């Protein structure tokens, strides 16, 4: 322990005698610690932090291999295949599906291009998520004709609708279909 204190006193005297070297040393340490902190924060946020869902360790992503798409190893499952899997698979407590696409959203006659995700009715319940406002999706919401149902994300609700709770229940036009927002997903 005596050697440690002796070495620390010697290092302090050496740094005091050359202030330029001390500034470079302190800046190097600060940049190194800052870079390490930034990289760890990024890795934690993207790779290490558990997903904000119920039992995130039990979530799985399933897909199917298609020979006609040589550059894609696993692709999404078609909706009829999903329905078939849902009927037959007994190994999972719940199976939900999603698919992303671009849409034209028309609210108050002003069209806007948005990227949205089409989900099955049990999507939120599979993730263990409750809607912030409104109701959860139900199997009756999946239909081919009539009024469709759209789920509004929290970020989109804040950015485009100013966090107005009256937007729930409003009828909008998505592409050439009419849809209603029954829920707000945080």
PAPA-177246 format. One record per residue (C-alpha): residue number from 1; chain; x negated, z, y negated; residue in three letters. Coordinates in steps of 0.5 Angstrom, whole numbers. Layout:
BEGIN
   num   cadena      px      pz      py   residuo
   NUM        A       X       Z       Y       Ala
...
***
This chain:
BEGIN
   num   cadena      px      pz      py   residuo
     1        A       0       0       0       Unk
     2        A      -6       1      -5       Unk
     3        A      -8      -6      -4       Unk
     4        A      -2      -8      -6       Unk
     5        A      -2      -5     -12       Unk
     6        A      -9      -7     -14       Unk
     7        A      -7     -14     -13       Unk
     8        A      -1     -14     -17       Unk
     9        A      -5     -10     -23       Unk
    10        A     -10     -16     -22       Unk
    11        A      -5     -21     -22       Unk
    12        A      -2     -18     -28       Unk
    13        A      -8     -18     -32       Unk
    14        A     -10     -25     -30       Unk
    15        A      -4     -28     -32       Unk
    16        A      -4     -24     -39       Unk
    17        A     -11     -27     -40       Unk
    18        A      -9     -34     -40       Unk
    19        A      -2     -34     -43       Unk
    20        A      -1     -42     -42       Unk
    21        A      -2     -41     -34       Unk
    22        A       3     -35     -34       Unk
    23        A       8     -40     -38       Unk
    24        A       7     -45     -32       Unk
    25        A       7     -40     -27       Unk
    26        A      14     -37     -29       Unk
    27        A      17     -44     -30       Unk
    28        A      15     -46     -23       Unk
    29        A      18     -40     -20       Unk
    30        A      24     -41     -24       Unk
    31        A      25     -48     -23       Unk
    32        A      24     -47     -15       Unk
    33        A      29     -41     -15       Unk
    34        A      34     -45     -19       Unk
    35        A      33     -51     -14       Unk
    36        A      34     -47      -8       Unk
    37        A      40     -44     -11       Unk
    38        A      43     -51     -13       Unk
    39        A      42     -54      -6       Unk
    40        A      44     -48      -2       Unk
    41        A      50     -47      -6       Unk
    42        A      52     -55      -5       Unk
    43        A      50     -54       3       Unk
    44        A      55     -48       3       Unk
    45        A      60     -51       0       Unk
    46        A      60     -58       4       Unk
    47        A      58     -55      11       Unk
    48        A      58     -48      12       Unk
    49        A      64     -45       8       Unk
    50        A      70     -45      13       Unk
    51        A      76     -49      12       Unk
    52        A      81     -46       8       Unk
    53        A      86     -46      14       Unk
    54        A      89     -42      19       Unk
    55        A      84     -42      25       Unk
    56        A      79     -47      22       Unk
    57        A      75     -47      28       Unk
    58        A      81     -49      33       Unk
    59        A      82     -55      28       Unk
    60        A      80     -62      32       Unk
    61        A      80     -69      29       Unk
    62        A      82     -74      35       Unk
    63        A      82     -82      34       Unk
    64        A      81     -88      39       Unk
    65        A      76     -93      40       Unk
    66        A      77    -100      39       Unk
    67        A      73    -105      42       Unk
    68        A      75    -110      36       Unk
    69        A      72    -106      31       Unk
    70        A      65    -106      33       Unk
    71        A      62    -103      26       Unk
    72        A      67     -97      27       Unk
    73        A      66     -92      33       Unk
    74        A      73     -88      32       Unk
    75        A      79     -90      28       Unk
    76        A      85     -87      27       Unk
    77        A      91     -87      32       Unk
    78        A      97     -92      30       Unk
    79        A     104     -88      29       Unk
    80        A     107     -90      36       Unk
    81        A     101     -87      39       Unk
    82        A     101     -81      36       Unk
    83        A     108     -80      38       Unk
    84        A     107     -81      45       Unk
    85        A     101     -76      45       Unk
    86        A     105     -71      41       Unk
    87        A     110     -72      47       Unk
    88        A     105     -72      53       Unk
    89        A      99     -67      50       Unk
    90        A     100     -60      53       Unk
    91        A      93     -58      51       Unk
    92        A      94     -57      44       Unk
    93        A      99     -52      40       Unk
    94        A     100     -57      35       Unk
    95        A      98     -65      33       Unk
    96        A      99     -68      26       Unk
    97        A      97     -74      24       Unk
    98        A      95     -77      17       Unk
    99        A      93     -84      14       Unk
   100        A      90     -85       7       Unk
   101        A      92     -91       3       Unk
   102        A      93     -94      -4       Unk
   103        A     100     -94      -7       Unk
   104        A     103     -96     -14       Unk
   105        A     107     -90     -17       Unk
   106        A     112     -91     -22       Unk
   107        A     114     -85     -26       Unk
   108        A     118     -86     -32       Unk
   109        A     117     -94     -32       Unk
   110        A     110     -93     -32       Unk
   111        A     106     -96     -26       Unk
   112        A     100     -92     -24       Unk
   113        A      95     -94     -18       Unk
   114        A      94     -87     -14       Unk
   115        A      91     -86      -7       Unk
   116        A      95     -82      -3       Unk
   117        A      96     -80       4       Unk
   118        A     101     -81       9       Unk
   119        A     102     -75      14       Unk
   120        A     107     -73      19       Unk
   121        A     112     -68      18       Unk
   122        A     109     -62      22       Unk
   123        A     102     -63      18       Unk
   124        A     102     -57      13       Unk
   125        A     105     -53      19       Unk
   126        A      99     -55      23       Unk
   127        A      94     -53      18       Unk
   128        A      98     -46      17       Unk
   129        A      99     -48      10       Unk
   130        A     105     -46       6       Unk
   131        A     108     -50       0       Unk
   132        A     106     -47      -7       Unk
   133        A     113     -50      -9       Unk
   134        A     119     -53      -6       Unk
   135        A     120     -54       2       Unk
   136        A     116     -56       7       Unk
   137        A     117     -63      11       Unk
   138        A     121     -63      16       Unk
   139        A     122     -68      22       Unk
   140        A     128     -71      18       Unk
   141        A     124     -73      13       Unk
   142        A     121     -79      17       Unk
   143        A     125     -85      16       Unk
   144        A     125     -92      15       Unk
   145        A     131     -93      10       Unk
   146        A     134     -89       5       Unk
   147        A     131     -84       0       Unk
   148        A     123     -82       3       Unk
   149        A     120     -76       1       Unk
   150        A     113     -75      -2       Unk
   151        A     109     -69      -3       Unk
   152        A     105     -67      -9       Unk
   153        A      98     -64      -9       Unk
   154        A      96     -59     -14       Unk
   155        A      91     -63     -17       Unk
   156        A      96     -69     -19       Unk
   157        A     101     -64     -21       Unk
   158        A      96     -61     -26       Unk
   159        A      93     -67     -28       Unk
   160        A      99     -72     -29       Unk
   161        A     105     -67     -30       Unk
   162        A     102     -61     -34       Unk
   163        A     104     -56     -28       Unk
   164        A     111     -57     -30       Unk
   165        A     115     -54     -24       Unk
   166        A     121     -58     -26       Unk
   167        A     118     -64     -23       Unk
   168        A     120     -62     -16       Unk
   169        A     126     -65     -14       Unk
   170        A     125     -71     -18       Unk
   171        A     126     -78     -15       Unk
   172        A     120     -83     -17       Unk
   173        A     118     -90     -14       Unk
   174        A     112     -91      -9       Unk
   175        A     111     -98      -8       Unk
   176        A     118    -101      -7       Unk
   177        A     121     -95      -4       Unk
   178        A     124     -89      -8       Unk
   179        A     122     -82      -6       Unk
   180        A     123     -75      -8       Unk
   181        A     118     -69      -9       Unk
   182        A     121     -63      -5       Unk
   183        A     114     -60      -5       Unk
   184        A     108     -58      -8       Unk
   185        A     102     -57      -4       Unk
   186        A      96     -53      -6       Unk
***
